[in-house]
């Protein structure tokens, strides 16, 4: 599993743990549901800025997220 795949899987796991939908994350980040879905399925490109915005939507520090 690559780093990007780990991050995509981690995003999906945390989102479900927080009982959030892709629409919730999209509203909080400005990303489309389609983009977020691709990220979770490891099919979309992912930047550090995108991960940071998603972590902010989770009310989680990026370091905390990446150390999971």
C-alpha positions as CSV (number, residue, x, y, z in Angstrom):
1,X,0.0,0.0,0.0
2,X,1.4,3.4,-1.0
3,X,1.4,6.5,1.3
4,X,-1.5,8.0,-0.8
5,X,-3.5,4.9,-0.4
6,X,-3.0,4.9,3.3
7,X,-4.1,8.5,3.5
8,X,-7.2,7.8,1.4
9,X,-8.1,4.8,3.6
10,X,-7.4,6.9,6.7
11,X,-9.7,9.7,5.5
12,X,-12.5,7.3,4.9
13,X,-12.0,5.6,8.3
14,X,-11.9,8.8,10.3
15,X,-14.9,10.2,8.3
16,X,-17.0,7.2,9.2
17,X,-15.8,7.2,12.9
18,X,-17.0,10.9,13.1
19,X,-20.3,9.9,11.4
20,X,-19.7,12.4,8.6
21,X,-20.8,12.1,5.0
22,X,-18.8,13.0,1.9
23,X,-21.2,15.9,1.6
24,X,-20.3,17.1,5.1
25,X,-16.6,17.1,4.2
26,X,-17.3,18.7,0.8
27,X,-19.2,21.6,2.5
28,X,-16.4,22.1,5.0
29,X,-13.5,22.0,2.5
30,X,-14.9,23.3,-0.7
31,X,-13.9,20.1,-2.5
32,X,-16.5,18.2,-4.6
33,X,-18.1,15.0,-3.3
34,X,-16.7,13.4,-6.5
35,X,-13.1,14.4,-5.7
36,X,-13.4,13.3,-2.1
37,X,-14.8,10.0,-3.2
38,X,-11.9,9.5,-5.6
39,X,-9.4,10.3,-2.8
40,X,-11.0,7.7,-0.5
41,X,-10.9,5.1,-3.3
42,X,-7.2,6.0,-3.9
43,X,-8.0,7.3,-7.4
44,X,-7.6,11.0,-7.0
45,X,-4.4,13.1,-6.6
46,X,-3.9,14.4,-3.2
47,X,-1.9,17.4,-2.0
48,X,-0.7,18.3,1.4
49,X,-3.0,21.3,1.3
50,X,-5.9,19.0,0.6
51,X,-5.1,16.8,3.5
52,X,-4.8,19.8,5.7
53,X,-8.2,21.0,4.7
54,X,-9.8,17.6,5.2
55,X,-8.1,17.4,8.7
56,X,-9.5,20.8,9.6
57,X,-13.0,19.5,8.6
58,X,-12.3,16.6,11.1
59,X,-11.2,19.1,13.7
60,X,-7.9,17.2,13.8
61,X,-4.3,18.3,13.4
62,X,-2.6,17.0,10.3
63,X,0.2,15.5,12.4
64,X,-2.3,13.7,14.6
65,X,-4.0,12.3,11.4
66,X,-0.8,11.2,9.7
67,X,0.4,9.5,12.9
68,X,-2.7,7.2,13.0
